[in-house]
Amino acid sequence: MSTLIVAAMPEELRGIRGRFGGRAGVVIECVGEGAVRASASARRAIEAVSPSRVLVVGVAGGLTTGLAVGDAVVARRVLDEAGEAPAPIVPSGLCATPVDALSHVRILRGPSEKARARDEFRVGDAATVDLETAAIGRVAGELSVPYAMLRVISDAADEALPLDFESFRDADGGVRRGAIVRHVTLRPWLVPRLLEMARRLRFASRTLANLLESTLENPLG
């Protein structure tokens, strides 16, 4: 059984590469941020690898109360502006909260934006938001490959991000990191909160690596 593990950002994969890089039957790919870039990259990877399953991993924002920073979640339903994506598989025996996974076109900065999205899309009592899962799920479905989503909460529903990251995205949806560095250089008071975000990313990657240990040993479902 071959497994393709994909994430949008290299930081999300750091702990996973350290644990599983070079393991037989496991391919790890960074597909890039945003639905457009992630969809194209995921398609190329699936067509090249012909995996028996795809695992979408990374961080997600909490859309509903009850999901705390550091909590592991697994998608039971995936949706975006186009509606329902192909149904994900929920790995058995996983210590993670089942959620509705919304892929939004925007990076939602704070509680008010998250609340509007929660109401607009009528998600369930446990829901998350990211940018790429639905796009990758649609590609996997089109290519008849089962997929699952495993993520870790990086910001809670009542928490605001330190920056309006949406304003730093390029035409394909990726975040222009050089522009962020220049912005923060002139606003050093933002550094502690950005360092906290980086710490959460490291924790999430380690958590995901631990979850994947059991998942990779078993078929999806």
C-alpha positions as a LaTeX table, in Angstrom:
\begin{tabular}{lrrr}
\hline
Residue & $x$ (\AA) & $y$ (\AA) & $z$ (\AA) \\
\hline
Met1 & 0.00 & 0.00 & 0.00 \\
Ser2 & 1.44 & 3.36 & $-1.04$ \\
Thr3 & 0.54 & 6.59 & 0.70 \\
Leu4 & 0.91 & 10.14 & $-0.57$ \\
Ile5 & 1.07 & 12.69 & 2.25 \\
Val6 & 0.47 & 16.28 & 1.17 \\
Ala7 & 0.51 & 19.62 & 2.96 \\
Ala8 & 0.44 & 23.24 & 1.88 \\
Met9 & 3.46 & 24.53 & 3.80 \\
Pro10 & 6.90 & 22.99 & 4.36 \\
Glu11 & 6.65 & 23.79 & 8.09 \\
Glu12 & 3.64 & 21.48 & 8.35 \\
Leu13 & 5.73 & 18.62 & 7.02 \\
Arg14 & 8.92 & 19.11 & 9.03 \\
Gly15 & 8.17 & 16.58 & 11.78 \\
Ile16 & 6.60 & 14.21 & 9.26 \\
Arg17 & 9.65 & 14.24 & 6.99 \\
Gly18 & 11.86 & 13.63 & 9.98 \\
Arg19 & 9.82 & 10.58 & 10.97 \\
Phe20 & 8.80 & 9.11 & 7.61 \\
Gly21 & 11.16 & 10.51 & 5.00 \\
Gly22 & 12.61 & 7.58 & 3.09 \\
Arg23 & 10.10 & 5.04 & 4.43 \\
Ala24 & 9.09 & 2.55 & 1.77 \\
Gly25 & 5.64 & 3.18 & 0.38 \\
Val26 & 5.40 & 6.75 & 1.69 \\
Val27 & 5.75 & 9.84 & $-0.51$ \\
Ile28 & 5.66 & 13.30 & 1.05 \\
Glu29 & 4.86 & 16.39 & $-1.03$ \\
Cys30 & 4.47 & 20.08 & $-0.27$ \\
Val31 & 1.74 & 21.18 & $-2.70$ \\
Gly32 & 1.69 & 24.89 & $-1.94$ \\
Glu33 & $-0.81$ & 27.30 & $-0.44$ \\
Gly34 & $-4.22$ & 28.08 & $-1.88$ \\
Ala35 & $-6.70$ & 25.95 & $-3.79$ \\
Val36 & $-5.32$ & 26.71 & $-7.27$ \\
Arg37 & $-1.72$ & 25.84 & $-6.53$ \\
Ala38 & $-2.54$ & 22.88 & $-4.25$ \\
Ser39 & $-4.95$ & 21.37 & $-6.77$ \\
Ala40 & $-2.44$ & 21.48 & $-9.63$ \\
Ser41 & 0.42 & 20.17 & $-7.48$ \\
Ala42 & $-1.70$ & 17.40 & $-5.98$ \\
Arg43 & $-2.78$ & 16.27 & $-9.43$ \\
Arg44 & 0.82 & 16.04 & $-10.62$ \\
Ala45 & 1.84 & 14.13 & $-7.51$ \\
Ile46 & $-1.04$ & 11.64 & $-7.68$ \\
Glu47 & $-0.48$ & 11.00 & $-11.38$ \\
Ala48 & 3.25 & 10.50 & $-10.79$ \\
Val49 & 2.98 & 8.30 & $-7.70$ \\
Ser50 & $-0.32$ & 6.44 & $-8.32$ \\
Pro51 & $-0.89$ & 6.09 & $-4.55$ \\
Ser52 & $-3.51$ & 3.86 & $-3.01$ \\
Arg53 & $-4.51$ & 6.76 & $-0.71$ \\
Val54 & $-3.84$ & 10.44 & $-0.08$ \\
Leu55 & $-3.50$ & 11.99 & 3.39 \\
Val56 & $-4.02$ & 15.75 & 3.54 \\
Val57 & $-2.27$ & 17.11 & 6.64 \\
Gly58 & $-1.44$ & 20.45 & 8.21 \\
Val59 & $-2.97$ & 23.09 & 10.43 \\
Ala60 & $-6.49$ & 24.49 & 10.41 \\
Gly61 & $-8.39$ & 27.28 & 12.07 \\
Gly62 & $-11.18$ & 26.43 & 14.49 \\
Leu63 & $-14.59$ & 27.57 & 13.27 \\
Thr64 & $-16.57$ & 26.35 & 16.27 \\
Thr65 & $-16.08$ & 26.59 & 20.01 \\
Gly66 & $-14.82$ & 23.48 & 21.70 \\
Leu67 & $-11.83$ & 23.07 & 19.41 \\
Ala68 & $-8.71$ & 24.24 & 21.20 \\
Val69 & $-5.27$ & 25.09 & 19.84 \\
Gly70 & $-3.32$ & 21.85 & 19.49 \\
Asp71 & $-6.37$ & 19.60 & 19.07 \\
Ala72 & $-6.12$ & 16.97 & 16.35 \\
Val73 & $-9.07$ & 16.74 & 13.94 \\
Val74 & $-10.12$ & 14.42 & 11.13 \\
Ala75 & $-12.54$ & 15.39 & 8.37 \\
Arg76 & $-15.91$ & 13.66 & 8.31 \\
Arg77 & $-17.19$ & 16.08 & 5.63 \\
Val78 & $-15.37$ & 18.46 & 3.28 \\
Leu79 & $-16.93$ & 21.47 & 1.58 \\
Asp80 & $-16.18$ & 24.78 & $-0.10$ \\
Glu81 & $-17.98$ & 27.48 & $-2.09$ \\
Ala82 & $-18.82$ & 24.93 & $-4.79$ \\
Gly83 & $-20.56$ & 22.66 & $-2.29$ \\
Glu84 & $-19.68$ & 19.21 & $-1.00$ \\
Ala85 & $-16.33$ & 17.72 & $-2.02$ \\
Pro86 & $-15.99$ & 13.93 & $-2.41$ \\
Ala87 & $-16.52$ & 12.26 & 0.94 \\
Pro88 & $-13.28$ & 11.73 & 2.85 \\
Ile89 & $-12.38$ & 8.47 & 4.54 \\
Val90 & $-12.12$ & 8.55 & 8.34 \\
Pro91 & $-9.22$ & 6.36 & 9.53 \\
Ser92 & $-10.26$ & 3.98 & 12.29 \\
Gly93 & $-8.81$ & 4.10 & 15.79 \\
Leu94 & $-7.63$ & 7.69 & 15.43 \\
Cys95 & $-7.43$ & 9.94 & 18.48 \\
Ala96 & $-8.88$ & 12.99 & 16.72 \\
Thr97 & $-12.14$ & 14.93 & 16.69 \\
Pro98 & $-14.35$ & 14.40 & 13.60 \\
Val99 & $-15.14$ & 17.77 & 11.96 \\
Asp100 & $-16.75$ & 19.44 & 9.00 \\
Ala101 & $-13.75$ & 20.81 & 7.09 \\
Leu102 & $-14.51$ & 24.04 & 5.23 \\
Ser103 & $-12.05$ & 25.21 & 2.59 \\
His104 & $-12.51$ & 28.96 & 2.22 \\
Val105 & $-11.22$ & 31.21 & $-0.55$ \\
Arg106 & $-9.87$ & 33.64 & 2.05 \\
Ile107 & $-7.65$ & 33.40 & 5.10 \\
Leu108 & $-10.09$ & 34.24 & 7.88 \\
Arg109 & $-8.36$ & 36.52 & 10.33 \\
Gly110 & $-10.64$ & 36.78 & 13.34 \\
Pro111 & $-13.76$ & 35.69 & 15.22 \\
Ser112 & $-16.22$ & 37.80 & 13.20 \\
Glu113 & $-15.06$ & 36.39 & 9.85 \\
Lys114 & $-15.14$ & 32.87 & 11.24 \\
Ala115 & $-18.64$ & 33.38 & 12.60 \\
Arg116 & $-19.90$ & 34.60 & 9.21 \\
Ala117 & $-18.38$ & 31.59 & 7.48 \\
Arg118 & $-19.84$ & 29.26 & 10.09 \\
Asp119 & $-23.32$ & 30.66 & 9.49 \\
Glu120 & $-23.02$ & 30.92 & 5.71 \\
Phe121 & $-21.91$ & 27.34 & 5.19 \\
Arg122 & $-24.07$ & 25.84 & 7.96 \\
Val123 & $-21.31$ & 23.63 & 9.27 \\
Gly124 & $-21.85$ & 21.17 & 12.10 \\
Asp125 & $-21.09$ & 21.57 & 15.77 \\
Ala126 & $-17.39$ & 20.86 & 15.19 \\
Ala127 & $-15.83$ & 22.56 & 12.18 \\
Thr128 & $-12.52$ & 23.86 & 10.89 \\
Val129 & $-11.34$ & 26.13 & 8.10 \\
Asp130 & $-8.38$ & 25.88 & 5.75 \\
Leu131 & $-7.63$ & 26.76 & 2.14 \\
Glu132 & $-6.80$ & 23.54 & 0.31 \\
Thr133 & $-8.54$ & 20.38 & 1.55 \\
Ala134 & $-11.59$ & 20.55 & $-0.74$ \\
Ala135 & $-9.50$ & 21.25 & $-3.83$ \\
Ile136 & $-7.21$ & 18.30 & $-3.11$ \\
Gly137 & $-10.21$ & 16.11 & $-2.28$ \\
Arg138 & $-11.82$ & 16.94 & $-5.63$ \\
Val139 & $-8.65$ & 15.97 & $-7.48$ \\
Ala140 & $-8.38$ & 12.73 & $-5.51$ \\
Gly141 & $-12.01$ & 11.96 & $-6.26$ \\
Glu142 & $-11.58$ & 12.65 & $-9.95$ \\
Leu143 & $-8.62$ & 10.29 & $-10.02$ \\
Ser144 & $-10.47$ & 7.65 & $-7.96$ \\
Val145 & $-8.04$ & 7.76 & $-5.03$ \\
Pro146 & $-9.44$ & 7.70 & $-1.45$ \\
Tyr147 & $-8.30$ & 10.53 & 0.78 \\
Ala148 & $-8.42$ & 11.60 & 4.39 \\
Met149 & $-7.73$ & 14.89 & 6.14 \\
Leu150 & $-5.78$ & 15.06 & 9.40 \\
Arg151 & $-5.07$ & 18.50 & 10.81 \\
Val152 & $-4.20$ & 20.26 & 14.07 \\
Ile153 & $-5.91$ & 23.44 & 15.27 \\
Ser154 & $-3.57$ & 26.43 & 15.05 \\
Asp155 & $-6.04$ & 29.18 & 16.02 \\
Ala156 & $-9.30$ & 28.86 & 17.93 \\
Ala157 & $-12.66$ & 30.23 & 16.80 \\
Asp158 & $-12.45$ & 33.17 & 19.20 \\
Glu159 & $-8.85$ & 34.02 & 18.34 \\
Ala160 & $-7.52$ & 36.52 & 15.80 \\
Leu161 & $-4.41$ & 35.99 & 13.70 \\
Pro162 & $-1.60$ & 38.50 & 14.30 \\
Leu163 & $-1.68$ & 39.72 & 10.69 \\
Asp164 & $-4.17$ & 40.06 & 7.85 \\
Phe165 & $-2.42$ & 37.30 & 5.90 \\
Glu166 & $-5.03$ & 37.57 & 3.15 \\
Ser167 & $-3.51$ & 40.90 & 2.10 \\
Phe168 & $-0.15$ & 39.20 & 1.51 \\
Arg169 & $-1.37$ & 36.52 & $-0.92$ \\
Asp170 & $-0.29$ & 36.33 & $-4.57$ \\
Ala171 & $-2.46$ & 35.70 & $-7.64$ \\
Asp172 & $-2.48$ & 31.92 & $-7.07$ \\
Gly173 & $-3.27$ & 32.22 & $-3.37$ \\
Gly174 & 0.20 & 31.70 & $-1.90$ \\
Val175 & 1.40 & 33.89 & 0.95 \\
Arg176 & 4.24 & 36.27 & $-0.01$ \\
Arg177 & 6.59 & 35.66 & 2.89 \\
Gly178 & 9.13 & 38.24 & 1.82 \\
Ala179 & 6.43 & 40.90 & 1.99 \\
Ile180 & 5.52 & 39.74 & 5.49 \\
Val181 & 9.15 & 39.99 & 6.61 \\
Arg182 & 9.38 & 43.55 & 5.27 \\
His183 & 6.09 & 44.44 & 6.96 \\
Val184 & 7.13 & 43.02 & 10.33 \\
Thr185 & 10.57 & 44.62 & 10.19 \\
Leu186 & 8.82 & 47.97 & 10.56 \\
Arg187 & 6.48 & 46.62 & 13.25 \\
Pro188 & 8.64 & 44.67 & 15.71 \\
Trp189 & 5.80 & 44.40 & 18.24 \\
Leu190 & 4.31 & 41.73 & 15.95 \\
Val191 & 7.32 & 39.42 & 16.35 \\
Pro192 & 6.25 & 37.64 & 19.58 \\
Arg193 & 2.88 & 36.63 & 18.14 \\
Leu194 & 4.44 & 35.41 & 14.91 \\
Leu195 & 6.95 & 33.39 & 16.90 \\
Glu196 & 4.03 & 31.84 & 18.78 \\
Met197 & 2.47 & 30.88 & 15.45 \\
Ala198 & 5.74 & 29.24 & 14.43 \\
Arg199 & 5.80 & 27.33 & 17.71 \\
Arg200 & 2.28 & 26.08 & 17.09 \\
Leu201 & 3.28 & 24.92 & 13.62 \\
Arg202 & 6.16 & 22.90 & 15.06 \\
Phe203 & 3.85 & 21.34 & 17.64 \\
Ala204 & 1.28 & 20.53 & 14.96 \\
Ser205 & 3.84 & 18.81 & 12.78 \\
Arg206 & 5.01 & 16.64 & 15.68 \\
Thr207 & 1.41 & 15.81 & 16.58 \\
Leu208 & 0.65 & 14.83 & 13.01 \\
Ala209 & 3.71 & 12.61 & 12.86 \\
Asn210 & 2.47 & 10.77 & 15.95 \\
Leu211 & $-1.00$ & 10.34 & 14.45 \\
Leu212 & 0.42 & 9.04 & 11.20 \\
Glu213 & 2.37 & 6.27 & 12.92 \\
Ser214 & $-0.79$ & 4.25 & 13.43 \\
Thr215 & $-2.58$ & 5.49 & 10.32 \\
Leu216 & 0.16 & 4.35 & 7.96 \\
Glu217 & 0.04 & 0.85 & 9.38 \\
Asn218 & $-3.66$ & 0.41 & 8.58 \\
Pro219 & $-5.92$ & 0.82 & 5.57 \\
Leu220 & $-8.23$ & 3.82 & 5.52 \\
Gly221 & $-11.72$ & 3.30 & 6.84 \\
\hline
\end{tabular}
